[in-house]
Amino acid sequence: MSNVVHASAAELEAGLPEIQLAPTSEGTVELIVRRPAEGEREVLDEAELDLTQGLVGDRWLATARSKGEPVDPNTQLTLMSARVIALIAPDRERWPLAGDQLYLDLDLRPENVPAGTRLALGSAVIEVTDEPHTGCAKFSARFGSDAIRFVNSRTGRALRLRGMNARVVEPGRVRAGDTIRKLAAAGSP
């Protein structure tokens, strides 16, 4: 990984217009990643989403339990824009390093998918939560200091460039390439 050249601040800023062209109501599941253990990633063609486990086989639930922390279903899943990660890491093989489970071609701005919005993907339905999802030291180490500043900047937070958290509300299966559709927010008519 020492040969990896990170995107510069100027390159990242220049990519904002493409990110902002993401579809608003119906997009695509571009990549599914399971994290079976710390530092491990498995790219999946298909995954099961479960009410208790989130993405089945992912370490989310086991990690919370092993730390003795309360299990917060609002952080079951992390979703990131495929357009953002493609800008930060043009080599698709590096996308899983971001640590998210679902990479979507969909506009993730809070105005488009506020907390409570339900998204149908495959036979599952997930709900966007208000739990913040921000870049960390690992993200910076993997993608560079300009990338972490980019996603955590005022603009980055306004566009939700680092992604968002969600929880499973209807279990089911999802495949890479599936359509993801925005449904009404929970409690909406």
C-alpha positions in Angstrom: 0.0 0.0 0.0 3.0 2.3 0.3 2.8 2.8 -3.5 -0.7 4.3 -3.3 -1.1 7.9 -4.3 -3.9 9.6 -2.4 -6.2 12.1 -4.2 -5.2 15.8 -3.5 -7.6 18.3 -2.1 -7.9 19.9 -5.5 -8.8 16.6 -7.2 -11.4 15.9 -4.5 -13.0 19.3 -4.8 -13.0 19.0 -8.6 -15.1 15.7 -8.2 -17.9 17.4 -6.3 -20.1 18.1 -9.3 -20.1 14.4 -10.3 -21.1 13.4 -6.7 -24.0 15.8 -6.8 -25.4 14.2 -9.9 -26.2 11.0 -8.0 -29.8 9.8 -8.5 -32.3 11.0 -5.9 -35.0 8.4 -5.7 -33.8 5.2 -7.3 -30.1 4.1 -7.5 -28.0 1.0 -7.5 -26.2 -1.1 -4.9 -22.7 -1.0 -6.3 -20.7 -3.0 -3.7 -21.5 -5.2 -0.6 -18.7 -5.7 1.9 -18.8 -7.9 5.0 -16.3 -7.3 7.8 -16.0 -10.7 9.6 -13.2 -9.6 11.9 -11.1 -6.4 12.6 -9.2 -5.5 9.5 -10.8 -8.2 7.3 -13.1 -7.5 4.3 -15.1 -9.8 2.1 -16.7 -8.5 -1.1 -20.0 -10.3 -1.5 -22.2 -10.8 -4.5 -25.2 -11.2 -2.2 -25.9 -10.7 1.5 -28.6 -11.3 4.0 -29.8 -8.3 6.1 -31.2 -9.3 9.5 -33.1 -7.4 12.2 -30.7 -8.4 15.0 -27.4 -8.9 13.2 -27.5 -6.3 10.5 -25.5 -7.7 7.6 -25.2 -11.4 8.5 -21.6 -12.5 9.2 -20.4 -8.9 9.8 -18.6 -8.1 13.0 -20.9 -5.2 14.0 -22.9 -7.1 16.7 -20.0 -9.2 18.0 -17.8 -6.1 18.4 -20.4 -4.2 20.4 -21.0 -7.3 22.7 -17.3 -8.0 23.2 -16.7 -4.4 24.4 -19.6 -4.8 26.8 -21.3 -1.8 25.1 -25.0 -1.6 24.6 -26.0 -2.8 21.1 -27.2 0.2 19.1 -29.4 -0.9 16.2 -29.0 2.6 14.7 -25.5 1.7 13.7 -26.2 -1.8 12.2 -25.2 -0.7 8.7 -22.9 1.9 7.2 -23.6 3.2 3.7 -21.3 5.2 1.5 -21.8 6.9 -1.8 -20.1 4.9 -4.6 -19.4 8.2 -6.3 -17.5 9.5 -3.3 -15.4 6.4 -2.7 -14.7 6.2 -6.5 -13.3 9.8 -6.3 -11.2 9.0 -3.1 -10.1 5.6 -4.3 -10.3 5.2 -8.1 -9.0 1.6 -7.8 -12.3 -0.3 -6.9 -10.2 -3.0 -5.1 -9.5 -0.3 -2.4 -13.2 0.6 -1.7 -13.7 -2.0 1.0 -10.9 -0.3 3.0 -13.4 2.5 3.9 -15.1 0.1 6.2 -18.6 0.4 5.0 -20.9 -2.4 4.2 -23.0 -1.0 1.4 -21.8 1.3 -1.4 -24.6 3.0 -3.3 -25.1 5.2 -6.3 -27.7 7.3 -4.6 -27.8 10.9 -3.3 -27.1 10.5 0.4 -27.6 14.2 1.4 -29.7 14.6 4.5 -32.2 16.7 2.5 -32.7 13.7 0.2 -32.6 10.9 2.7 -33.3 12.3 6.2 -33.3 10.1 9.3 -36.4 8.0 9.2 -36.3 7.5 5.4 -36.8 3.9 4.4 -34.8 2.4 1.5 -35.8 -0.8 -0.3 -33.0 -2.9 -1.6 -33.4 -6.4 -2.8 -36.1 -8.0 -0.6 -34.9 -5.9 2.5 -35.9 -2.5 3.8 -33.5 -0.4 5.8 -34.1 2.9 7.6 -31.7 5.9 7.7 -30.8 6.8 11.3 -29.6 10.1 12.8 -26.5 8.5 14.2 -23.5 10.5 12.7 -21.0 8.6 10.5 -17.7 10.5 10.3 -14.2 9.7 9.0 -11.6 8.4 11.5 -7.9 7.9 11.8 -8.1 4.6 9.9 -9.9 6.4 7.0 -7.2 9.0 7.0 -4.4 6.4 7.0 -6.0 4.5 4.1 -7.0 7.4 1.9 -4.9 10.4 3.0 -5.3 13.5 5.1 -6.9 15.4 2.3 -9.6 12.8 2.0 -10.5 12.9 5.7 -10.6 16.7 5.6 -12.8 16.5 2.5 -15.4 14.2 4.0 -15.4 16.0 7.4 -15.5 19.5 6.0 -18.6 21.7 6.3 -19.4 20.8 2.7 -18.6 17.2 3.2 -20.9 16.9 6.2 -23.7 18.9 4.4 -23.4 16.4 1.5 -22.9 13.4 3.8 -19.8 12.4 1.9 -18.6 10.0 4.6 -21.9 8.2 4.4 -24.6 7.4 6.9 -25.9 4.8 9.3 -29.0 2.7 8.9 -30.8 -0.1 10.6 -32.7 -3.1 9.1 -36.5 -2.8 9.4 -37.5 -5.6 7.1 -35.0 -8.5 6.7 -34.1 -9.9 3.3 -31.4 -10.4 0.7 -29.6 -7.9 -1.3 -27.3 -8.3 -4.3 -24.7 -6.1 -5.9 -26.5 -4.5 -8.8 -29.9 -4.4 -7.1 -31.9 -1.2 -7.4 -32.2 0.8 -4.2 -35.5 2.8 -4.0 -36.3 5.6 -1.6 -39.6 4.9 0.2 -41.6 7.3 2.5 -40.0 8.2 5.9 -41.2 6.0 8.8 -44.5 7.3 10.1 -45.3 9.2 6.9 -48.6 8.6 5.1 
